[in-house]
Structure formats: structure tokens, C-alpha cells
Amino acid sequence: MPTFAIDSDNTIAAYLAGEAIPEEHGRFGTEKELAKLAANWPAERLVEIWNNFAGVPPFGELKPVKKFTDRKTAVARIWRAIQALAPTAAPQAAKGVPKATKPRKARTDDNGAAPAREGSKKAIVLELLHRPEGATLADIMSATGWQAHSVRGFLSGALAKKMGLAIESQKTASGGRTYRIMEQN
């Protein structure tokens, strides 16, 4: 956590631990310490400190003020603004803690779709559709617990579009539908 110092010209600088801060500068490391330091300052000094920030990088969005509502508001706004001054030390990994790794993408087959995990609903549906007689909507619904619209969406989205499988749909004598995967040559 940086320590901030303010000089008699109302210039605020941020210091990392171990850096030398001139003795004549007022020091603070928290908003509470800034409030304690600013308790005896005239309100004009707070306005001047704020206006020194306004419009200057990295404070380009700050606008000058003529006065603050009260001392507490002034200190809070100044504290938030000076957080942009806080130097950052180079990040160091803690000893003994493994380095974070990026999550790996699932392996894909030739057409870019992820293969079905053993025992997953995708694997169950594929097994049903590979049967010679295929599977009815009711078969797939009972095997997965999905609703009819979810089954139809899965067939057209995950299997037909993403995996590139040719899904054959036939009307049965009873008026229902049977779905099966057509063998590709």
C-alpha cells in the first residue's frame, strides 16, 4: 500500500514502502489519515488541491470546483482522485503457490465440435440416434429429462450445426417422428 505525501505547495506524491519521504511533507496512507491531516487546513486549501488535479492527466475527467459542500466530502473526493497516483509494484508470485493456468479448451473432432463425454446427455442422445431404428422424441425426452422443444433444439443446434451430423427425421405410422443419424460415406 503506498504512502502519500503533500508539500507546502499542495503537491501530492505517492511513495512505495521503503522510499524516502521528505520530513517536511505531511504523510498519509488512508482516507482517515488524510482527514486527520486536513482537519486544521482552511477549506480553500482543499479546493486548491482539488483544482491542481482537475484536467491534468491522469485526472482529465475531473472538473475544477469553487467550494466543497463540507470537509468530509472534500477529503473523500481527493482521496478517490489520488488513488490514480498509487504506484504499483511488480507483481510477485507467492512461493509455493502454483502459477494460475488458462483453462484449456475441450478437444474437438474434425469439424470443430467437442466430443461427447462418456455418460453425458449428449452421449446418451448420440447412442439412441445411432440405433438402426433411431429414436422417437419421447425416447429422447425420457432419457434426458428435456422438454420437446429442447430436444429439437439440441438436434438441430448441437448435433446438426455444431457437429455437422446429418439427422434424418421420418414420420411414423402413428404420426410421431423418429430421428436417426444418417451414415456418411
C-alpha positions as CSV (number, residue, x, y, z in Angstrom):
1,M,0.0,0.0,0.0
2,P,1.5,3.3,-1.0
3,T,2.1,6.3,1.4
4,F,1.1,9.7,0.1
5,A,2.9,12.9,1.0
6,I,1.8,16.5,0.5
7,D,4.1,19.5,0.5
8,S,3.5,23.2,1.2
9,D,2.7,23.8,-2.4
10,N,-0.2,21.3,-2.2
11,T,1.6,18.8,-4.5
12,I,0.7,15.2,-3.6
13,A,3.1,12.4,-4.4
14,A,2.8,8.6,-3.8
15,Y,5.6,6.5,-2.4
16,L,6.1,2.8,-2.1
17,A,7.2,1.2,1.1
18,G,10.9,1.9,1.7
19,E,11.1,5.1,-0.4
20,A,12.4,8.2,1.3
21,I,9.8,10.9,2.0
22,P,11.0,14.4,2.9
23,E,10.5,15.2,6.6
24,E,8.6,18.5,6.0
25,H,5.9,16.8,3.9
26,G,2.6,15.7,5.5
27,R,2.1,11.9,5.2
28,F,-1.0,9.8,5.0
29,G,-1.8,6.2,3.8
30,T,-5.6,6.1,4.3
31,E,-8.6,8.4,3.8
32,K,-8.9,8.6,7.6
33,E,-5.3,9.8,7.9
34,L,-5.9,12.4,5.2
35,A,-8.9,13.6,7.1
36,K,-6.9,13.9,10.3
37,L,-4.1,15.8,8.5
38,A,-6.6,18.1,6.7
39,A,-8.7,18.8,9.9
40,N,-6.9,22.2,10.5
41,W,-6.5,23.2,6.9
42,P,-8.6,26.1,5.6
43,A,-11.3,25.0,3.1
44,E,-9.5,27.0,0.4
45,R,-6.5,24.6,0.6
46,L,-8.8,21.6,-0.1
47,V,-10.2,23.4,-3.1
48,E,-6.7,24.3,-4.4
49,I,-5.6,20.7,-4.0
50,W,-8.6,19.5,-6.0
51,N,-8.2,22.1,-8.7
52,N,-4.5,21.2,-9.1
53,F,-5.7,17.7,-10.2
54,A,-8.6,18.9,-12.5
55,G,-7.9,18.5,-16.2
56,V,-4.4,17.1,-15.7
57,P,-3.5,13.5,-16.8
58,P,-4.5,11.0,-15.3
59,F,-7.2,13.2,-13.9
60,G,-8.5,14.5,-17.2
61,E,-12.2,13.9,-16.3
62,L,-12.1,15.9,-13.0
63,K,-13.6,19.4,-13.1
64,P,-12.4,22.4,-11.1
65,V,-14.6,23.5,-8.1
66,K,-15.2,26.8,-6.3
67,K,-16.0,25.1,-3.0
68,F,-17.0,21.8,-1.4
69,T,-20.1,21.0,0.5
70,D,-18.1,20.1,3.5
71,R,-14.7,19.0,4.6
72,K,-15.7,15.3,4.7
73,T,-16.8,15.4,1.0
74,A,-13.6,17.2,0.0
75,V,-11.4,14.7,1.7
76,A,-13.4,11.8,0.2
77,R,-13.2,13.2,-3.3
78,I,-9.5,14.0,-3.0
79,W,-8.8,10.5,-1.7
80,R,-10.5,8.8,-4.6
81,A,-8.7,11.0,-7.1
82,I,-5.2,10.4,-5.7
83,Q,-5.7,6.6,-6.0
84,A,-4.7,7.1,-9.6
85,L,-1.2,8.2,-8.3
86,A,-0.6,5.0,-6.5
87,P,2.4,3.3,-7.9
88,T,2.2,-0.4,-8.4
89,A,5.0,-2.7,-7.5
90,A,5.8,-5.5,-10.0
91,P,3.5,-8.5,-9.1
92,Q,5.3,-11.3,-7.5
93,A,4.0,-14.8,-7.2
94,A,3.9,-16.2,-3.6
95,K,6.3,-19.0,-3.0
96,G,4.8,-22.4,-3.0
97,V,1.7,-21.3,-4.9
98,P,1.3,-22.8,-8.3
99,K,1.0,-20.4,-11.2
100,A,-2.5,-20.0,-12.5
101,T,-3.1,-21.5,-15.8
102,K,-5.6,-20.7,-18.5
103,P,-8.5,-23.1,-18.8
104,R,-8.0,-25.5,-21.7
105,K,-10.5,-25.8,-24.5
106,A,-12.1,-29.2,-24.9
107,R,-10.6,-31.3,-27.6
108,T,-12.6,-31.1,-30.8
109,D,-13.2,-33.6,-33.6
110,D,-12.5,-32.9,-37.3
111,N,-15.4,-30.4,-37.8
112,G,-14.6,-28.4,-34.6
113,A,-17.3,-29.8,-32.3
114,A,-16.4,-31.1,-28.8
115,P,-16.8,-34.9,-28.5
116,A,-19.4,-36.2,-26.1
117,R,-18.2,-37.1,-22.6
118,E,-19.0,-40.6,-21.6
119,G,-22.3,-40.8,-19.7
120,S,-23.3,-37.2,-20.7
121,K,-26.7,-36.5,-22.1
122,K,-25.1,-35.7,-25.5
123,A,-23.5,-39.2,-25.4
124,I,-26.9,-40.8,-24.5
125,V,-28.7,-39.0,-27.3
126,L,-26.0,-39.9,-29.8
127,E,-26.3,-43.6,-28.8
128,L,-30.0,-43.5,-29.2
129,L,-29.7,-41.9,-32.7
130,H,-27.1,-44.4,-33.9
131,R,-29.6,-47.3,-33.4
132,P,-30.9,-48.7,-36.7
133,E,-34.5,-47.7,-35.8
134,G,-33.4,-44.4,-34.4
135,A,-35.2,-42.7,-31.5
136,T,-38.5,-41.0,-31.1
137,L,-39.0,-37.6,-29.5
138,A,-40.5,-39.4,-26.5
139,D,-37.4,-41.7,-26.2
140,I,-35.0,-38.8,-26.1
141,M,-37.2,-36.8,-23.7
142,S,-37.4,-39.7,-21.2
143,A,-33.7,-40.5,-21.5
144,T,-32.6,-36.8,-20.9
145,G,-35.5,-35.3,-18.9
146,W,-35.7,-32.5,-21.5
147,Q,-38.8,-30.9,-22.9
148,A,-39.7,-31.4,-26.6
149,H,-38.5,-28.0,-27.7
150,S,-35.1,-28.6,-26.0
151,V,-34.7,-31.9,-27.8
152,R,-35.5,-30.4,-31.2
153,G,-33.1,-27.5,-30.5
154,F,-30.3,-29.9,-29.4
155,L,-30.8,-32.0,-32.6
156,S,-30.6,-29.0,-34.9
157,G,-28.0,-27.0,-33.0
158,A,-25.6,-29.2,-31.2
159,L,-25.7,-32.2,-33.5
160,A,-26.6,-30.9,-36.9
161,K,-24.9,-27.4,-36.9
162,K,-22.0,-27.8,-34.5
163,M,-21.1,-31.4,-35.1
164,G,-22.1,-31.5,-38.7
165,L,-24.1,-34.7,-38.4
166,A,-26.9,-35.4,-40.8
167,I,-30.0,-36.1,-38.8
168,E,-32.8,-37.9,-40.6
169,S,-36.4,-37.3,-39.5
170,Q,-39.2,-39.7,-40.5
171,K,-42.8,-39.6,-39.7
172,T,-44.0,-42.9,-38.1
173,A,-47.4,-44.6,-38.9
174,S,-48.7,-43.4,-35.5
175,G,-48.0,-39.7,-36.5
176,G,-44.9,-39.3,-34.3
177,R,-41.3,-38.7,-35.5
178,T,-38.3,-40.9,-35.5
179,Y,-34.8,-39.3,-35.6
180,R,-31.6,-41.1,-36.5
181,I,-28.1,-40.2,-37.7
182,M,-27.6,-40.9,-41.3
183,E,-24.4,-42.7,-42.0
184,Q,-22.0,-40.6,-44.0
185,N,-19.9,-42.1,-46.8
